[in-house]
Amino acid sequence: MTEDVITFLEREHDAILERLKAVLRLPSVSTDPAYADGLKAARSFFMDRLSAIGLQDVQLLDGGGHPAVYGAWNGAPGAPTLIVYGHYDVQPPEPFELWQSPPFEPTVRNGRLYARGASDVKGSTTIAVETVAAYLAVTQRCPVNVKIFIEGEEEIGSPSLRRIVERHRDLLQADGMISADGGRGSTEVPTLNTGARGIAWLEVNVRTAAKDMHSGRYGGALRNALHELAALIASLHDPEGRIAVPEYMAGAPALTERQRSDAAALAIDETAFYAELQGVPRGDRSYSVVERLTLLPTIEVNGMCGGYTGPGGKTVLPCTATAKLTMRLVPGQDPQKAVEAVRRHLEARCPCGVKLTFSQNGGGSPASSLEAGHPLLVAAETVIERTTGQRPVLTRLGGTVPILAIFKEMLGLDALVFGFAKPDEDVHAPNEFFHLSSIPEGLRAWTLLLAELAKFKPEEFHA
Amino acid sequence: MTEDVITFLEREHDAILERLKAVLRLPSVSTDPAYADGLKAARSFFMDRLSAIGLQDVQLLDGGGHPAVYGAWNGAPGAPTLIVYGHYDVQPPEPFELWQSPPFEPTVRNGRLYARGASDVKGSTTIAVETVAAYLAVTQRCPVNVKIFIEGEEEIGSPSLRRIVERHRDLLQADGMISADGGRGSTEVPTLNTGARGIAWLEVNVRTAAKDMHSGRYGGALRNALHELAALIASLHDPEGRIAVPEYMAGAPALTERQRSDAAALAIDETAFYAELQGVPRGDRSYSVVERLTLLPTIEVNGMCGGYTGPGGKTVLPCTATAKLTMRLVPGQDPQKAVEAVRRHLEARCPCGVKLTFSQNGGGSPASSLEAGHPLLVAAETVIERTTGQRPVLTRLGGTVPILAIFKEMLGLDALVFGFAKPDEDVHAPNEFFHLSSIPEGLRAWTLLLAELAKFKPEEFHA
């Protein structure tokens, strides 16, 4: 039965690629209100597709922001029910001038499909949807019950996801979740992801006077908002780039032996890593790069701005400055406590009179983690051994999938991350792409995965 | 002889006031193309007046923008030659509704002449022109050779002044300059301005990787350009906001007793100063605010930017960041050496592998300064003591005056600022006015000044 489905998917390859290109043409940038039409078009695309392949209850689940697309197939009584997760929103395309082909005109070059969202995560979302489509087309049924849930706010931290889950708690009852978001950990060895770092957001605003002033007339006796903000941002790390906020680090437990040996199994050529990115090493050198990227927390400034930044110069003494921070959290760190620790650190270092205010772009999410022996992990390991001939190395994601944390917390669902993006695909950057070879690989693996999951009883997912 | 000239000017007072009113009726707003006719009329007015009083070579000096008005009297061989500087352009009058009488209908109320440009600087420019006129009318000669230069772009930053000087270098050869622009520093005590801080420009660029990266996937092992730039910018000052670049400060000599006592004589209410600006104190508290604003150098970041700064958030690890710096220089600091000192400071603190590059938005200008014993200063001090009975308090400007810097750099001329505006005259604001009492005061002082300057030999101005 699974072989018929796989054969069908192989025949359908070109049609699937065209459908992926079609959705990549829709500019669904969730952070920028200018892209409202693109988001709407991407929702309509998936609504239409879920209806066309025979799902029921196809609808938008609204939580007050960009709604999620939902559709279910519940024709396998007694079999487990899985939420299949993807997202239709993408990161902003800027800077446009660095793209070799326009970000919303999907273009194939050298076995790669270039477009904003190709890797993150319209490619893997399409693989998941098309696998279910193929089962229903070929066998008129699916091995497990499936609830497809395609979010519209993943790239902005899923701000309304909690309300969506609250409002549609009944619709979202399930035994586990499979996420198409979060890719493979290596281009070399098969890996299996057991979770992701969490995230917390904090925007820092500094004000030093009522208005911008003339730097000649006032320079030398008045605080400059950019100097103050620079000093505050600099205080978050030591010169090596190690986090210098003890209260924040106190929430992160020491690494286990198992974590360290798994990381060692995936050791990368660190010299090559830095050479390829033309990047400069940073952080605690007693941990490997893999450990620093996935098992240790971070504090990063994602953007900072103040004063005059146009062409030429302007002799202004800026009175305000802003920095956008995110923190990547490890299991054990609470997002709100992490934010408070950083706030307190900054407040303690803010000179008297300088006004420091904070805002948050999202509530944040704790790290997620899938424990050993779980049906999702067992099934996935089986599929990977069958498709690659190797036992996968367990990894974790450095990035954040808020959905994993929220579905665990609100619906009790553990999640398997089973996306097919590869680590070289320039996600969030210009010239994002998806390896075309990942399409057949992903379709085959997802077909086998749904069949493997059918071998478990629903209650085994909740053990 | 000077008494005859002063007597003549006293008799001519009403006619001079009428001529001042006439030029104040001409709306010569340089920033707004709608006022082209007003600028042209103001030029014609001064061209006619310079010709009428007997100057030679009366002409427009064109640098591609609003031309300057020029006229010379060279009948005193062996005596020094002075450029007399003023400007015929004014600031925009808006907001009109706040003017008690129309901005271009000069109106006398309570001993004040209200009009746009009355204080800045048609009043003092008229005083300078009429002084020369009176000498020529009464004595058929002037104590010194005079080259009157009335600029048309002072209020927009003198964009074509360098080209004017370049094109008319021969015409502008002189031994020194007297500027009618830049007024008295106090309504209480007589002051004399001896110069202004200079300026140097430096743009700092940091690069930490070949491209922006996903902060989840790469965060923790790679340097972040904004963190690195923040640390570099923070290193320029200590926590009090004192400059922490010893090599830069080494170029700035310690303040003299005279400088400190003069600054003390003009002490401001520092609490009120900070309260009005809602500003936060900064810098070396062993110096007063007046000293920090005018006698000490600065390093300011005028703008800084990197990463994502649009609405919402973006989980990017920025690979580049930029800061625009300006330095306000005091006498003794060379602009290029100041830039080099800051460069070396930043380079020494830049972590290995982080790429630091620099660009400059302009060549910079050294501070302008009349040193003790300079004929311009000696003559001006003598005049002020004679006219007020008090020794003037020496002041300096915190900002940079392009005309002073350009004439020093391109023609080697030191300048005396000898305008008669007072600090309460609402320059650049609605209801700008000129104290009527400043007209006889200014005419008398300028008459004496030209006579005093004639006591020096040309070469003494270049010592």
Interface residues (C-beta under 8 A of the other chain):
Chain A: T31 D32 P33 Q91 P92 E94 L98 E155 I156 G157 A196 R197 I199 W201 E203 T208 A209 A210 K211 M213 H214 S215 G216 R217 Y218 G219 G220 A221 L222 R223 N224 L226 H227 L229 A230 A231 I233 A234 S235 L236 H237 P239 G241 F273 Y274 L277 Q278 G279 V280 P281 R282 G283 V289 R292 L293 L296 P297 T298 E300 V301 N302 G303 M304 C305 G306 G307 Y308 T309 G310 G312 G313 K314 T315 V316 L317 P318 A321 T322 A323 K324 T326 R328 P351 C352 G353 V354 N361 G362 L397 G398 G399 T400 P423 D426 V427 H428 A429 P430
Chain B: A196 R197 I199 W201 E203 T208 A209 A210 K211 D212 M213 H214 S215 G216 R217 Y218 G219 G220 A221 L222 R223 N224 L226 H227 L229 A230 A231 I233 A234 S235 L236 H237 P239 G241 F273 Y274 L277 Q278 G279 V280 P281 R282 G283 V289 R292 L293 L296 P297 T298 E300 V301 N302 G303 M304 C305 G306 G307 Y308 T309 G310 P311 G312 G313 K314 T315 V316 L317 P318 C319 A321 T322 A323 K324 T326 R328 P351 C352 G353 V354 N361 G362 L397 G398 G399 T400
